[in-house]
Amino acid sequence: MAKLFGKAKVAVDGQYLLVDQDAKLNLGGVSRNVVKGNDVYGYAEEAMEATVDISFYLDANTNLDTLNSISDSTVTFQADTGQTYVLAHAFSTVPVELGANAKGGKATLKLAAPTAVQV
């Protein structure tokens, strides 16, 4: 039986985060938007950034200010199925979101970069 993707490890500049199972990678590339009027005429292409969205656990060593100020960083996304993607020149897109009722101190982090390259 084949092994399927179930979890990921995510590192920012070599520092691994305590990632929950909610890790998402979007490779980016091209988005095709429908162009229509009275009929559907076709599509227009638009460049899309690569993104990583994760839920992670906050511990005493986690510095939220550092995570909020991520810019020009290297993000590594390692799937448990063996694929590894690197997002160079990555940056955080929104401030870290921390829930007061989050079990285990869970927070969310959203990152973006021009591309994601499989290594």
Secondary structure, DSSP 8 states (H G I E B T S, - for coil): -------EEEEETTEE--B-S--EEE--EEEEEEEESSSEEEEEEEEE-EEEEEEEE--TT--HHHHHT--SEEEEEEETTS-EEEEEEEEE-S--EE-TT-TTSEEEEEEEES--EE-
